[in-house]
Amino acid sequence: MKDNNSYIQKSLFITTTFLISIFLLISINTYCQPEDDLLKLPDDSIKVRKLYDIAYGIEIENPDSAIRLYEMGTKISKQINYPIGLGRGLQYKGIVLSDQGRYDAAIEYYQKSIVVFKTIPYEIGVAATYINIGNIHQFKAEYTKSIENYLTGIKLFEQLNDTTRLIRAYNNIGGIFSDVEQFDKSLQYYQISLELSYLINDSINMGYCYYDIGVVELKKNELQLASGNLNKALVSAKSNKDLYLLSLIHLSLSDIDTRNNNHRNALQKSKLSLGYANKLGNPEVTSTILARVGYDYKNLSQLDSAYYYLNKSIEIAKKNQALEVLLFAYKWMAELQELKKNYKSAIEWQRQYKILQDSASGQRQMRIISGLDIQYETEKKDLELSEKTLTIERNKALLSKRYYFIIALSGALISAFVFLFLYRQSQRQKRIITEKNAAVQKEKLKQLKKEKQVIALKSMMEGQENERSRMAKDLHDGLGGLLSSVKLHFNNTRTENKNLQQSADFNKALELLDTTSSEARKIAHNLMPEALKKFGLIDALRDFCNNISSSAILNIDFQSYNMDKRLTDAKEIMIYRIVQELVNNIVKHAKASEAIVQLMCNDERLYLTVEDNGTGFDPEKIKMNSAGMSNIRSRVDFLNGSLEIDSSPGKGTTVNIIFQFI
């Protein structure tokens, strides 16, 4: 299924980048006014925007008419001096040309739009256009140029603090490295996208990042890792009701089952994928999944069903010129006909597959070779021109002795200038080195101070935990045992003295004694939970959350992912105290009915999220310097973590903590 995954990834890439282009540069409103009526409107910015709206609506069905409308809009924009309309019209025309495969023309219009956007200035438009140019170079397998344009766009998005679009741009670069099978580099960029998604709590992009990572791991045949990340993507896709992502995930999970020889499970998942694709109405995705269903039926020896789905896939793929779908559909159809002993038909399907495979490989190689040839020829011409220029200058110098003096004088001046320049550079370099050394010393002192603070904090917290443990033991063994003895004595006294059995005061005292014993046990448990020592952090937190939920004060949903490996005792205690303090704050202040406590381990980081649906607060107006929050921040700092609080009045509170020590 390598070809299948490659096609799906490219389909996802094209869909995502197309949405980026449109989302960045236009806010689409549904507009159904007939074109003839629109042409009667006065030439102004409103007319330009409406022309673009109509063109956008017909881009897929009638791209040539869409281009004509964009050209009308750019013409009017020039006449009325409406630069944003001019730049957008050029940009949109480039998008349609790119969709038609007219890549060189598309780049020409993209570059024209960049010139216009820079004069406004319109930085988002400039950044988006560089990303679009990068997309085209990726389609043409010109990966170096593609990455150059992506990085230019990314730099602008970073200056604009546009994290959402940065996520998508990094995903595009990850797709390039995946295409050229540099999987580690691909995972590096997908991981950056994933971390940025967590920073802005973007669950949609989290899903796509986990999917992309899973697909790369599938290409590396790391099936267990791929399954884990695809299932994480599945959680996001279900939460966001993303039919497109759901179809892709189930298709990849089907591939994993096939590689594990679980063909019946593979068929179930590919049929689920087909159901989502049918709701989307995307013919290329549908044809891909139809081929996969046929392939799964073939593996189960249900040959008639396999033929039906493969044939249906080929029909749709031919209609939409989906060559990559046809490539693996032809291959599977040849295998199917061989199983049915239709050898003549099998040979014909194999022949068509071979022709298409050679064509696809040849086209890609020709693009790469042509690009290298053009680069070589350009460099050769530049070298020839430089040599001719040098020869002419030498001949001129020989015509008159006066030039020797000029050359000598010029050389002396240049030497003096170079000497002065180098001297100033040397002085500047010395100053920079001195400043750097001072900065390094300052940083060392700062680090030393921080290390001392950490040591002091560690000693203090260890002392606190030791004292908690001692107090818990004293309460449980000392006071708890004493209270049990008192209760036993009270019961014996009541048994021997029947009058006391009817005494309300005596029974009330016995009831208060039971309450006191129960409270002592609770205090001892909170000071040092037995589950934390015996079973670890996850069981202790689950027990803590269940106890809170059972009290009807607050319903807590506890979630943990990839937390099979235990941490050190000190770290588990610290994290337990952090959660305990955060939940206590919710109970005391938030007036919440629901809360979520989530722990997740990913690569070398541990993510802790505590969220509630309470009243929330304005972090700018309320200083979080209470004893509870101070304890939380101290423990987070001690574990070398970072803490982020997202809250606003009436919208609840989310606390995200990331630890680097896993």
KAHU-V345427 format. One record per run of one state. SS is the DSSP state (H for helix, E for strand, C for the rest). FROM is the first residue (numbers start at 1). TO is the last residue. Records with the same first field share a line. If there is no record, write none. Layout:
SS=FROM-TO + FROM-TO
This chain:
C=1-1 + 26-34 + 40-44 + 59-62 + 80-82 + 100-102 + 121-122 + 140-142 + 160-162 + 180-182 + 200-202 + 220-222 + 241-242 + 260-262 + 281-282 + 300-302 + 320-322 + 340-342 + 399-401 + 497-497 + 502-503 + 528-529 + 535-536 + 551-554 + 562-568 + 591-593 + 603-604 + 613-626 + 639-640 + 648-652 + 660-662
H=2-25 + 35-39 + 45-58 + 63-79 + 83-99 + 103-120 + 123-139 + 143-159 + 163-179 + 183-199 + 203-219 + 223-240 + 243-259 + 263-280 + 283-299 + 303-319 + 323-339 + 343-398 + 402-496 + 498-501 + 504-527 + 530-534 + 537-550 + 569-590 + 627-638
E=555-561 + 594-602 + 605-612 + 641-647 + 653-659
